[in-house]
Amino acid sequence: MTEIDYAAMSDQELKRYFLENRQDETAFQAFLERRRKSSKIIAKVGEPDFDEKIEAAIRQKLEQKHGNR
């Protein structure tokens, strides 16, 4: 069997590959690891500007979504 280079795949390619090859546990782990690395902490509970940070992050996501149409 040919060795698959998951690192060479874009996020979208890796997602598509995994969805088409759900039995590939290594692809699933590679996909999860990328998701973990791409996640960032927006704010911590108890910060004085917690609400503002969350609202700004939501606005940014909405603008990105509407801009990609």
PQR file with spaces between the fields and no chain letter, atoms N, CA, C, O and H, PARSE charges and radii, in Angstrom:
ATOM       1  N    MET     1       0.841   -1.178    0.000 -0.4000 1.5000
ATOM       2  CA   MET     1       0.000    0.000    0.000 -0.0000 2.0000
ATOM       3  C    MET     1       0.890    1.247    0.000  0.5500 1.7000
ATOM       4  O    MET     1       1.932    1.269    0.656 -0.5500 1.4000
ATOM       5  N    THR     2       0.482    2.272   -0.728 -0.4000 1.5000
ATOM       6  CA   THR     2       1.236    3.507   -0.844 -0.0000 2.0000
ATOM       7  C    THR     2       1.071    4.356    0.409  0.5500 1.7000
ATOM       8  O    THR     2      -0.030    4.494    0.941 -0.5500 1.4000
ATOM       9  H    THR     2      -0.364    2.254   -1.261  0.4000 1.0000
ATOM      10  N    GLU     3       2.190    4.927    0.877 -0.4000 1.5000
ATOM      11  CA   GLU     3       2.159    5.817    2.046 -0.0000 2.0000
ATOM      12  C    GLU     3       1.541    7.150    1.621  0.5500 1.7000
ATOM      13  O    GLU     3       1.932    7.721    0.603 -0.5500 1.4000
ATOM      14  H    GLU     3       3.085    4.816    0.445  0.4000 1.0000
ATOM      15  N    ILE     4       0.590    7.637    2.389 -0.4000 1.5000
ATOM      16  CA   ILE     4      -0.101    8.880    2.084 -0.0000 2.0000
ATOM      17  C    ILE     4       0.505   10.000    2.907  0.5500 1.7000
ATOM      18  O    ILE     4       0.679    9.866    4.118 -0.5500 1.4000
ATOM      19  H    ILE     4       0.273    7.173    3.216  0.4000 1.0000
ATOM      20  N    ASP     5       0.827   11.112    2.245 -0.4000 1.5000
ATOM      21  CA   ASP     5       1.429   12.266    2.911 -0.0000 2.0000
ATOM      22  C    ASP     5       0.326   13.253    3.272  0.5500 1.7000
ATOM      23  O    ASP     5      -0.021   14.131    2.482 -0.5500 1.4000
ATOM      24  H    ASP     5       0.685   11.221    1.261  0.4000 1.0000
ATOM      25  N    TYR     6      -0.224   13.095    4.486 -0.4000 1.5000
ATOM      26  CA   TYR     6      -1.320   13.962    4.931 -0.0000 2.0000
ATOM      27  C    TYR     6      -0.854   15.398    5.092  0.5500 1.7000
ATOM      28  O    TYR     6      -1.634   16.327    4.882 -0.5500 1.4000
ATOM      29  H    TYR     6       0.058   12.381    5.127  0.4000 1.0000
ATOM      30  N    ALA     7       0.408   15.594    5.463 -0.4000 1.5000
ATOM      31  CA   ALA     7       0.944   16.943    5.670 -0.0000 2.0000
ATOM      32  C    ALA     7       0.970   17.739    4.373  0.5500 1.7000
ATOM      33  O    ALA     7       0.889   18.967    4.403 -0.5500 1.4000
ATOM      34  H    ALA     7       1.041   14.839    5.634  0.4000 1.0000
ATOM      35  N    ALA     8       1.081   17.065    3.247 -0.4000 1.5000
ATOM      36  CA   ALA     8       1.120   17.754    1.960 -0.0000 2.0000
ATOM      37  C    ALA     8      -0.278   18.179    1.500  0.5500 1.7000
ATOM      38  O    ALA     8      -0.410   18.992    0.585 -0.5500 1.4000
ATOM      39  H    ALA     8       1.147   16.068    3.223  0.4000 1.0000
ATOM      40  N    MET     9      -1.306   17.637    2.126 -0.4000 1.5000
ATOM      41  CA   MET     9      -2.689   17.964    1.741 -0.0000 2.0000
ATOM      42  C    MET     9      -3.124   19.279    2.382  0.5500 1.7000
ATOM      43  O    MET     9      -2.727   19.602    3.501 -0.5500 1.4000
ATOM      44  H    MET     9      -1.199   16.976    2.869  0.4000 1.0000
ATOM      45  N    SER    10      -3.942   20.026    1.655 -0.4000 1.5000
ATOM      46  CA   SER    10      -4.556   21.210    2.250 -0.0000 2.0000
ATOM      47  C    SER    10      -5.597   20.733    3.253  0.5500 1.7000
ATOM      48  O    SER    10      -5.955   19.555    3.269 -0.5500 1.4000
ATOM      49  H    SER    10      -4.264   19.763    0.745  0.4000 1.0000
ATOM      50  N    ASP    11      -6.080   21.639    4.084 -0.4000 1.5000
ATOM      51  CA   ASP    11      -7.118   21.268    5.053 -0.0000 2.0000
ATOM      52  C    ASP    11      -8.329   20.680    4.339  0.5500 1.7000
ATOM      53  O    ASP    11      -8.887   19.672    4.773 -0.5500 1.4000
ATOM      54  H    ASP    11      -5.789   22.596    4.071  0.4000 1.0000
ATOM      55  N    GLN    12      -8.729   21.313    3.249 -0.4000 1.5000
ATOM      56  CA   GLN    12      -9.907   20.845    2.516 -0.0000 2.0000
ATOM      57  C    GLN    12      -9.657   19.483    1.866  0.5500 1.7000
ATOM      58  O    GLN    12     -10.540   18.625    1.863 -0.5500 1.4000
ATOM      59  H    GLN    12      -8.276   22.132    2.897  0.4000 1.0000
ATOM      60  N    GLU    13      -8.458   19.282    1.316 -0.4000 1.5000
ATOM      61  CA   GLU    13      -8.123   17.985    0.725 -0.0000 2.0000
ATOM      62  C    GLU    13      -8.126   16.889    1.777  0.5500 1.7000
ATOM      63  O    GLU    13      -8.647   15.798    1.543 -0.5500 1.4000
ATOM      64  H    GLU    13      -7.741   19.979    1.318  0.4000 1.0000
ATOM      65  N    LEU    14      -7.546   17.177    2.935 -0.4000 1.5000
ATOM      66  CA   LEU    14      -7.511   16.180    4.005 -0.0000 2.0000
ATOM      67  C    LEU    14      -8.914   15.840    4.477  0.5500 1.7000
ATOM      68  O    LEU    14      -9.229   14.669    4.691 -0.5500 1.4000
ATOM      69  H    LEU    14      -7.123   18.063    3.125  0.4000 1.0000
ATOM      70  N    LYS    15      -9.757   16.846    4.641 -0.4000 1.5000
ATOM      71  CA   LYS    15     -11.141   16.607    5.057 -0.0000 2.0000
ATOM      72  C    LYS    15     -11.860   15.743    4.020  0.5500 1.7000
ATOM      73  O    LYS    15     -12.528   14.770    4.371 -0.5500 1.4000
ATOM      74  H    LYS    15      -9.501   17.797    4.467  0.4000 1.0000
ATOM      75  N    ARG    16     -11.720   16.102    2.748 -0.4000 1.5000
ATOM      76  CA   ARG    16     -12.378   15.338    1.681 -0.0000 2.0000
ATOM      77  C    ARG    16     -11.869   13.900    1.664  0.5500 1.7000
ATOM      78  O    ARG    16     -12.657   12.962    1.544 -0.5500 1.4000
ATOM      79  H    ARG    16     -11.178   16.892    2.463  0.4000 1.0000
ATOM      80  N    TYR    17     -10.533   13.722    1.785 -0.4000 1.5000
ATOM      81  CA   TYR    17      -9.960   12.381    1.797 -0.0000 2.0000
ATOM      82  C    TYR    17     -10.531   11.561    2.949  0.5500 1.7000
ATOM      83  O    TYR    17     -10.947   10.417    2.765 -0.5500 1.4000
ATOM      84  H    TYR    17      -9.892   14.484    1.883  0.4000 1.0000
ATOM      85  N    PHE    18     -10.547   12.162    4.145 -0.4000 1.5000
ATOM      86  CA   PHE    18     -11.065   11.416    5.295 -0.0000 2.0000
ATOM      87  C    PHE    18     -12.520   11.040    5.097  0.5500 1.7000
ATOM      88  O    PHE    18     -12.908    9.908    5.388 -0.5500 1.4000
ATOM      89  H    PHE    18     -10.209   13.091    4.295  0.4000 1.0000
ATOM      90  N    LEU    19     -13.337   11.966    4.605 -0.4000 1.5000
ATOM      91  CA   LEU    19     -14.755   11.662    4.414 -0.0000 2.0000
ATOM      92  C    LEU    19     -14.968   10.541    3.401  0.5500 1.7000
ATOM      93  O    LEU    19     -15.941    9.793    3.492 -0.5500 1.4000
ATOM      94  H    LEU    19     -13.022   12.885    4.368  0.4000 1.0000
ATOM      95  N    GLU    20     -14.060   10.428    2.440 -0.4000 1.5000
ATOM      96  CA   GLU    20     -14.154    9.362    1.445 -0.0000 2.0000
ATOM      97  C    GLU    20     -13.501    8.065    1.930  0.5500 1.7000
ATOM      98  O    GLU    20     -13.736    7.001    1.358 -0.5500 1.4000
ATOM      99  H    GLU    20     -13.269   11.036    2.366  0.4000 1.0000
ATOM     100  N    ASN    21     -12.681    8.153    2.984 -0.4000 1.5000
ATOM     101  CA   ASN    21     -11.945    6.989    3.502 -0.0000 2.0000
ATOM     102  C    ASN    21     -12.063    6.936    5.015  0.5500 1.7000
ATOM     103  O    ASN    21     -11.057    6.984    5.723 -0.5500 1.4000
ATOM     104  H    ASN    21     -12.490    9.017    3.448  0.4000 1.0000
ATOM     105  N    ARG    22     -13.276    6.837    5.506 -0.4000 1.5000
ATOM     106  CA   ARG    22     -13.533    6.907    6.949 -0.0000 2.0000
ATOM     107  C    ARG    22     -12.866    5.806    7.752  0.5500 1.7000
ATOM     108  O    ARG    22     -12.717    5.938    8.967 -0.5500 1.4000
ATOM     109  H    ARG    22     -14.093    6.798    4.931  0.4000 1.0000
ATOM     110  N    GLN    23     -12.465    4.736    7.111 -0.4000 1.5000
ATOM     111  CA   GLN    23     -11.792    3.647    7.825 -0.0000 2.0000
ATOM     112  C    GLN    23     -10.327    3.973    8.080  0.5500 1.7000
ATOM     113  O    GLN    23      -9.664    3.253    8.826 -0.5500 1.4000
ATOM     114  H    GLN    23     -12.585    4.629    6.125  0.4000 1.0000
ATOM     115  N    ASP    24      -9.804    5.043    7.477 -0.4000 1.5000
ATOM     116  CA   ASP    24      -8.394    5.409    7.628 -0.0000 2.0000
ATOM     117  C    ASP    24      -8.195    6.180    8.935  0.5500 1.7000
ATOM     118  O    ASP    24      -8.370    7.397    8.982 -0.5500 1.4000
ATOM     119  H    ASP    24     -10.343    5.627    6.870  0.4000 1.0000
ATOM     120  N    GLU    25      -7.830    5.462    9.981 -0.4000 1.5000
ATOM     121  CA   GLU    25      -7.652    6.042   11.314 -0.0000 2.0000
ATOM     122  C    GLU    25      -6.544    7.090   11.326  0.5500 1.7000
ATOM     123  O    GLU    25      -6.651    8.088   12.039 -0.5500 1.4000
ATOM     124  H    GLU    25      -7.688    4.473    9.943  0.4000 1.0000
ATOM     125  N    THR    26      -5.490    6.881   10.553 -0.4000 1.5000
ATOM     126  CA   THR    26      -4.380    7.834   10.505 -0.0000 2.0000
ATOM     127  C    THR    26      -4.835    9.157    9.909  0.5500 1.7000
ATOM     128  O    THR    26      -4.431   10.219   10.382 -0.5500 1.4000
ATOM     129  H    THR    26      -5.403    6.070    9.974  0.4000 1.0000
ATOM     130  N    ALA    27      -5.664    9.107    8.887 -0.4000 1.5000
ATOM     131  CA   ALA    27      -6.201   10.334    8.283 -0.0000 2.0000
ATOM     132  C    ALA    27      -7.077   11.065    9.290  0.5500 1.7000
ATOM     133  O    ALA    27      -7.033   12.292    9.386 -0.5500 1.4000
ATOM     134  H    ALA    27      -5.992    8.244    8.502  0.4000 1.0000
ATOM     135  N    PHE    28      -7.868   10.314   10.036 -0.4000 1.5000
ATOM     136  CA   PHE    28      -8.726   10.920   11.055 -0.0000 2.0000
ATOM     137  C    PHE    28      -7.887   11.625   12.114  0.5500 1.7000
ATOM     138  O    PHE    28      -8.200   12.750   12.503 -0.5500 1.4000
ATOM     139  H    PHE    28      -7.903    9.317    9.958  0.4000 1.0000
ATOM     140  N    GLN    29      -6.829   10.980   12.580 -0.4000 1.5000
ATOM     141  CA   GLN    29      -5.957   11.583   13.591 -0.0000 2.0000
ATOM     142  C    GLN    29      -5.254   12.828   13.043  0.5500 1.7000
ATOM     143  O    GLN    29      -5.099   13.817   13.758 -0.5500 1.4000
ATOM     144  H    GLN    29      -6.575   10.066   12.263  0.4000 1.0000
ATOM     145  N    ALA    30      -4.833   12.782   11.788 -0.4000 1.5000
ATOM     146  CA   ALA    30      -4.193   13.952   11.158 -0.0000 2.0000
ATOM     147  C    ALA    30      -5.185   15.112   11.073  0.5500 1.7000
ATOM     148  O    ALA    30      -4.824   16.263   11.319 -0.5500 1.4000
ATOM     149  H    ALA    30      -4.959   11.978   11.207  0.4000 1.0000
ATOM     150  N    PHE    31      -6.421   14.807   10.726 -0.4000 1.5000
ATOM     151  CA   PHE    31      -7.465   15.832   10.639 -0.0000 2.0000
ATOM     152  C    PHE    31      -7.727   16.446   12.011  0.5500 1.7000
ATOM     153  O    PHE    31      -7.822   17.668   12.132 -0.5500 1.4000
ATOM     154  H    PHE    31      -6.714   13.873   10.525  0.4000 1.0000
ATOM     155  N    LEU    32      -7.846   15.614   13.044 -0.4000 1.5000
ATOM     156  CA   LEU    32      -8.080   16.116   14.397 -0.0000 2.0000
ATOM     157  C    LEU    32      -6.920   16.978   14.883  0.5500 1.7000
ATOM     158  O    LEU    32      -7.131   18.020   15.503 -0.5500 1.4000
ATOM     159  H    LEU    32      -7.770   14.622   12.946  0.4000 1.0000
ATOM     160  N    GLU    33      -5.710   16.545   14.601 -0.4000 1.5000
ATOM     161  CA   GLU    33      -4.537   17.300   15.037 -0.0000 2.0000
ATOM     162  C    GLU    33      -4.519   18.693   14.391  0.5500 1.7000
ATOM     163  O    GLU    33      -4.175   19.676   15.046 -0.5500 1.4000
ATOM     164  H    GLU    33      -5.539   15.699   14.097  0.4000 1.0000
ATOM     165  N    ARG    34      -4.880   18.773   13.138 -0.4000 1.5000
ATOM     166  CA   ARG    34      -4.941   20.088   12.481 -0.0000 2.0000
ATOM     167  C    ARG    34      -6.008   20.967   13.112  0.5500 1.7000
ATOM     168  O    ARG    34      -5.806   22.166   13.302 -0.5500 1.4000
ATOM     169  H    ARG    34      -5.159   17.974   12.605  0.4000 1.0000
ATOM     170  N    ARG    35      -7.126   20.373   13.430 -0.4000 1.5000
ATOM     171  CA   ARG    35      -8.208   21.139   14.064 -0.0000 2.0000
ATOM     172  C    ARG    35      -7.750   21.692   15.407  0.5500 1.7000
ATOM     173  O    ARG    35      -8.045   22.838   15.745 -0.5500 1.4000
ATOM     174  H    ARG    35      -7.290   19.399   13.276  0.4000 1.0000
ATOM     175  N    ARG    36      -7.027   20.875   16.171 -0.4000 1.5000
ATOM     176  CA   ARG    36      -6.523   21.324   17.468 -0.0000 2.0000
ATOM     177  C    ARG    36      -5.543   22.470   17.313  0.5500 1.7000
ATOM     178  O    ARG    36      -5.590   23.435   18.076 -0.5500 1.4000
ATOM     179  H    ARG    36      -6.788   19.944   15.896  0.4000 1.0000
ATOM     180  N    LYS    37      -4.662   22.376   16.343 -0.4000 1.5000
ATOM     181  CA   LYS    37      -3.651   23.409   16.126 -0.0000 2.0000
ATOM     182  C    LYS    37      -4.256   24.705   15.618  0.5500 1.7000
ATOM     183  O    LYS    37      -3.736   25.783   15.906 -0.5500 1.4000
ATOM     184  H    LYS    37      -4.623   21.592   15.723  0.4000 1.0000
ATOM     185  N    SER    38      -5.342   24.619   14.870 -0.4000 1.5000
ATOM     186  CA   SER    38      -5.936   25.826   14.295 -0.0000 2.0000
ATOM     187  C    SER    38      -6.862   26.544   15.271  0.5500 1.7000
ATOM     188  O    SER    38      -7.264   27.681   15.023 -0.5500 1.4000
ATOM     189  H    SER    38      -5.764   23.743   14.636  0.4000 1.0000
ATOM     190  N    SER    39      -7.201   25.894   16.370 -0.4000 1.5000
ATOM     191  CA   SER    39      -8.066   26.519   17.358 -0.0000 2.0000
ATOM     192  C    SER    39      -7.257   27.503   18.185  0.5500 1.7000
ATOM     193  O    SER    39      -6.123   27.223   18.573 -0.5500 1.4000
ATOM     194  H    SER    39      -6.874   24.970   16.571  0.4000 1.0000
ATOM     195  N    LYS    40      -7.844   28.638   18.445 -0.4000 1.5000
ATOM     196  CA   LYS    40      -7.159   29.596   19.306 -0.0000 2.0000
ATOM     197  C    LYS    40      -8.117   30.064   20.384  0.5500 1.7000
ATOM     198  O    LYS    40      -9.335   30.054   20.205 -0.5500 1.4000
ATOM     199  H    LYS    40      -8.765   28.865   18.130  0.4000 1.0000
ATOM     200  N    ILE    41      -7.552   30.470   21.491 -0.4000 1.5000
ATOM     201  CA   ILE    41      -8.358   30.950   22.607 -0.0000 2.0000
ATOM     202  C    ILE    41      -8.675   32.414   22.351  0.5500 1.7000
ATOM     203  O    ILE    41      -7.776   33.234   22.163 -0.5500 1.4000
ATOM     204  H    ILE    41      -6.562   30.478   21.636  0.4000 1.0000
ATOM     205  N    ILE    42      -9.953   32.730   22.345 -0.4000 1.5000
ATOM     206  CA   ILE    42     -10.406   34.097   22.089 -0.0000 2.0000
ATOM     207  C    ILE    42     -10.345   34.911   23.371  0.5500 1.7000
ATOM     208  O    ILE    42      -9.841   36.034   23.379 -0.5500 1.4000
ATOM     209  H    ILE    42     -10.684   32.064   22.497  0.4000 1.0000
ATOM     210  N    ALA    43     -10.854   34.349   24.440 -0.4000 1.5000
ATOM     211  CA   ALA    43     -10.907   35.036   25.728 -0.0000 2.0000
ATOM     212  C    ALA    43     -11.052   33.998   26.829  0.5500 1.7000
ATOM     213  O    ALA    43     -11.508   32.879   26.595 -0.5500 1.4000
ATOM     214  H    ALA    43     -11.264   33.437   24.433  0.4000 1.0000
ATOM     215  N    LYS    44     -10.660   34.385   28.013 -0.4000 1.5000
ATOM     216  CA   LYS    44     -10.812   33.503   29.174 -0.0000 2.0000
ATOM     217  C    LYS    44     -11.945   34.034   30.038  0.5500 1.7000
ATOM     218  O    LYS    44     -12.113   35.242   30.200 -0.5500 1.4000
ATOM     219  H    LYS    44     -10.289   35.294   28.203  0.4000 1.0000
ATOM     220  N    VAL    45     -12.713   33.111   30.585 -0.4000 1.5000
ATOM     221  CA   VAL    45     -13.820   33.489   31.465 -0.0000 2.0000
ATOM     222  C    VAL    45     -13.264   34.316   32.624  0.5500 1.7000
ATOM     223  O    VAL    45     -12.249   33.970   33.230 -0.5500 1.4000
ATOM     224  H    VAL    45     -12.576   32.129   30.453  0.4000 1.0000
ATOM     225  N    GLY    46     -13.941   35.387   32.906 -0.4000 1.5000
ATOM     226  CA   GLY    46     -13.526   36.245   33.996 -0.0000 2.0000
ATOM     227  C    GLY    46     -12.730   37.460   33.561  0.5500 1.7000
ATOM     228  O    GLY    46     -12.508   38.370   34.359 -0.5500 1.4000
ATOM     229  H    GLY    46     -14.765   35.668   32.414  0.4000 1.0000
ATOM     230  N    GLU    47     -12.294   37.492   32.297 -0.4000 1.5000
ATOM     231  CA   GLU    47     -11.588   38.676   31.812 -0.0000 2.0000
ATOM     232  C    GLU    47     -12.570   39.838   31.764  0.5500 1.7000
ATOM     233  O    GLU    47     -13.739   39.642   31.432 -0.5500 1.4000
ATOM     234  H    GLU    47     -12.474   36.753   31.648  0.4000 1.0000
ATOM     235  N    PRO    48     -12.114   41.049   32.091 -0.5600 1.5000
ATOM     236  CA   PRO    48     -13.034   42.187   32.112  0.2800 2.0000
ATOM     237  C    PRO    48     -13.662   42.488   30.747  0.5500 1.7000
ATOM     238  O    PRO    48     -14.786   42.987   30.686 -0.5500 1.4000
ATOM     239  N    ASP    49     -12.954   42.192   29.655 -0.4000 1.5000
ATOM     240  CA   ASP    49     -13.486   42.472   28.322 -0.0000 2.0000
ATOM     241  C    ASP    49     -13.923   41.191   27.592  0.5500 1.7000
ATOM     242  O    ASP    49     -13.898   41.132   26.362 -0.5500 1.4000
ATOM     243  H    ASP    49     -12.041   41.786   29.704  0.4000 1.0000
ATOM     244  N    PHE    50     -14.321   40.179   28.355 -0.4000 1.5000
ATOM     245  CA   PHE    50     -14.730   38.888   27.802 -0.0000 2.0000
ATOM     246  C    PHE    50     -15.834   39.050   26.756  0.5500 1.7000
ATOM     247  O    PHE    50     -15.705   38.542   25.641 -0.5500 1.4000
ATOM     248  H    PHE    50     -14.342   40.227   29.353  0.4000 1.0000
ATOM     249  N    ASP    51     -16.906   39.744   27.099 -0.4000 1.5000
ATOM     250  CA   ASP    51     -18.038   39.902   26.181 -0.0000 2.0000
ATOM     251  C    ASP    51     -17.619   40.577   24.884  0.5500 1.7000
ATOM     252  O    ASP    51     -18.032   40.154   23.804 -0.5500 1.4000
ATOM     253  H    ASP    51     -17.011   40.156   28.004  0.4000 1.0000
ATOM     254  N    GLU    52     -16.806   41.622   24.978 -0.4000 1.5000
ATOM     255  CA   GLU    52     -16.370   42.344   23.793 -0.0000 2.0000
ATOM     256  C    GLU    52     -15.530   41.457   22.871  0.5500 1.7000
ATOM     257  O    GLU    52     -15.676   41.507   21.650 -0.5500 1.4000
ATOM     258  H    GLU    52     -16.471   41.967   25.855  0.4000 1.0000
ATOM     259  N    LYS    53     -14.654   40.649   23.463 -0.4000 1.5000
ATOM     260  CA   LYS    53     -13.817   39.754   22.666 -0.0000 2.0000
ATOM     261  C    LYS    53     -14.654   38.706   21.938  0.5500 1.7000
ATOM     262  O    LYS    53     -14.409   38.409   20.769 -0.5500 1.4000
ATOM     263  H    LYS    53     -14.536   40.609   24.456  0.4000 1.0000
ATOM     264  N    ILE    54     -15.637   38.151   22.633 -0.4000 1.5000
ATOM     265  CA   ILE    54     -16.506   37.145   22.020 -0.0000 2.0000
ATOM     266  C    ILE    54     -17.324   37.763   20.894  0.5500 1.7000
ATOM     267  O    ILE    54     -17.425   37.185   19.811 -0.5500 1.4000
ATOM     268  H    ILE    54     -15.836   38.392   23.583  0.4000 1.0000
ATOM     269  N    GLU    55     -17.904   38.921   21.136 -0.4000 1.5000
ATOM     270  CA   GLU    55     -18.693   39.600   20.110 -0.0000 2.0000
ATOM     271  C    GLU    55     -17.833   39.949   18.897  0.5500 1.7000
ATOM     272  O    GLU    55     -18.290   39.810   17.762 -0.5500 1.4000
ATOM     273  H    GLU    55     -17.822   39.391   22.015  0.4000 1.0000
ATOM     274  N    ALA    56     -16.605   40.395   19.115 -0.4000 1.5000
ATOM     275  CA   ALA    56     -15.703   40.730   18.008 -0.0000 2.0000
ATOM     276  C    ALA    56     -15.371   39.478   17.193  0.5500 1.7000
ATOM     277  O    ALA    56     -15.314   39.535   15.965 -0.5500 1.4000
ATOM     278  H    ALA    56     -16.234   40.508   20.037  0.4000 1.0000
ATOM     279  N    ALA    57     -15.153   38.355   17.867 -0.4000 1.5000
ATOM     280  CA   ALA    57     -14.844   37.099   17.177 -0.0000 2.0000
ATOM     281  C    ALA    57     -16.041   36.636   16.349  0.5500 1.7000
ATOM     282  O    ALA    57     -15.872   36.153   15.229 -0.5500 1.4000
ATOM     283  H    ALA    57     -15.199   38.309   18.865  0.4000 1.0000
ATOM     284  N    ILE    58     -17.233   36.780   16.887 -0.4000 1.5000
ATOM     285  CA   ILE    58     -18.442   36.384   16.153 -0.0000 2.0000
ATOM     286  C    ILE    58     -18.612   37.271   14.928  0.5500 1.7000
ATOM     287  O    ILE    58     -18.903   36.782   13.837 -0.5500 1.4000
ATOM     288  H    ILE    58     -17.371   37.172   17.797  0.4000 1.0000
ATOM     289  N    ARG    59     -18.429   38.587   15.110 -0.4000 1.5000
ATOM     290  CA   ARG    59     -18.534   39.509   13.970 -0.0000 2.0000
ATOM     291  C    ARG    59     -17.525   39.149   12.882  0.5500 1.7000
ATOM     292  O    ARG    59     -17.856   39.148   11.696 -0.5500 1.4000
ATOM     293  H    ARG    59     -18.193   38.985   15.997  0.4000 1.0000
ATOM     294  N    GLN    60     -16.305   38.846   13.289 -0.4000 1.5000
ATOM     295  CA   GLN    60     -15.271   38.498   12.330 -0.0000 2.0000
ATOM     296  C    GLN    60     -15.646   37.244   11.543  0.5500 1.7000
ATOM     297  O    GLN    60     -15.485   37.202   10.323 -0.5500 1.4000
ATOM     298  H    GLN    60     -16.037   38.846   14.252  0.4000 1.0000
ATOM     299  N    LYS    61     -16.141   36.231   12.235 -0.4000 1.5000
ATOM     300  CA   LYS    61     -16.561   34.994   11.560 -0.0000 2.0000
ATOM     301  C    LYS    61     -17.699   35.261   10.578  0.5500 1.7000
ATOM     302  O    LYS    61     -17.695   34.742    9.462 -0.5500 1.4000
ATOM     303  H    LYS    61     -16.272   36.265   13.226  0.4000 1.0000
ATOM     304  N    LEU    62     -18.672   36.070   10.995 -0.4000 1.5000
ATOM     305  CA   LEU    62     -19.795   36.398   10.114 -0.0000 2.0000
ATOM     306  C    LEU    62     -19.325   37.155    8.880  0.5500 1.7000
ATOM     307  O    LEU    62     -19.793   36.895    7.771 -0.5500 1.4000
ATOM     308  H    LEU    62     -18.676   36.491   11.902  0.4000 1.0000
ATOM     309  N    GLU    63     -18.399   38.094    9.073 -0.4000 1.5000
ATOM     310  CA   GLU    63     -17.867   38.845    7.933 -0.0000 2.0000
ATOM     311  C    GLU    63     -17.104   37.935    6.984  0.5500 1.7000
ATOM     312  O    GLU    63     -17.201   38.093    5.767 -0.5500 1.4000
ATOM     313  H    GLU    63     -18.020   38.305    9.974  0.4000 1.0000
ATOM     314  N    GLN    64     -16.344   36.985    7.520 -0.4000 1.5000
ATOM     315  CA   GLN    64     -15.628   36.031    6.682 -0.0000 2.0000
ATOM     316  C    GLN    64     -16.611   35.180    5.891  0.5500 1.7000
ATOM     317  O    GLN    64     -16.417   34.936    4.701 -0.5500 1.4000
ATOM     318  H    GLN    64     -16.265   36.857    8.509  0.4000 1.0000
ATOM     319  N    LYS    65     -17.657   34.735    6.556 -0.4000 1.5000
ATOM     320  CA   LYS    65     -18.652   33.882    5.906 -0.0000 2.0000
ATOM     321  C    LYS    65     -19.359   34.637    4.787  0.5500 1.7000
ATOM     322  O    LYS    65     -19.532   34.104    3.691 -0.5500 1.4000
ATOM     323  H    LYS    65     -17.814   34.933    7.523  0.4000 1.0000
ATOM     324  N    HIS    66     -19.761   35.856    5.053 -0.4000 1.5000
ATOM     325  CA   HIS    66     -20.462   36.654    4.048 -0.0000 2.0000
ATOM     326  C    HIS    66     -19.523   37.072    2.929  0.5500 1.7000
ATOM     327  O    HIS    66     -19.962   37.253    1.793 -0.5500 1.4000
ATOM     328  H    HIS    66     -19.621   36.289    5.943  0.4000 1.0000
ATOM     329  N    GLY    67     -18.258   37.227    3.223 -0.4000 1.5000
ATOM     330  CA   GLY    67     -17.282   37.597    2.198 -0.0000 2.0000
ATOM     331  C    GLY    67     -16.932   36.477    1.267  0.5500 1.7000
ATOM     332  O    GLY    67     -16.447   36.721    0.162 -0.5500 1.4000
ATOM     333  H    GLY    67     -17.901   37.080    4.145  0.4000 1.0000
ATOM     334  N    ASN    68     -17.168   35.227    1.689 -0.4000 1.5000
ATOM     335  CA   ASN    68     -16.841   34.049    0.881 -0.0000 2.0000
ATOM     336  C    ASN    68     -17.965   33.625   -0.038  0.5500 1.7000
ATOM     337  O    ASN    68     -17.870   32.581   -0.683 -0.5500 1.4000
ATOM     338  H    ASN    68     -17.562   35.029    2.587  0.4000 1.0000
ATOM     339  N    ARG    69     -18.992   34.383   -0.112 -0.4000 1.5000
ATOM     340  CA   ARG    69     -20.127   33.992   -0.983 -0.0000 2.0000
ATOM     341  C    ARG    69     -19.900   34.347   -2.394  0.5500 1.7000
ATOM     342  O    ARG    69     -20.753   34.087   -3.242 -0.5500 1.4000
ATOM     343  H    ARG    69     -19.070   35.231    0.411  0.4000 1.0000
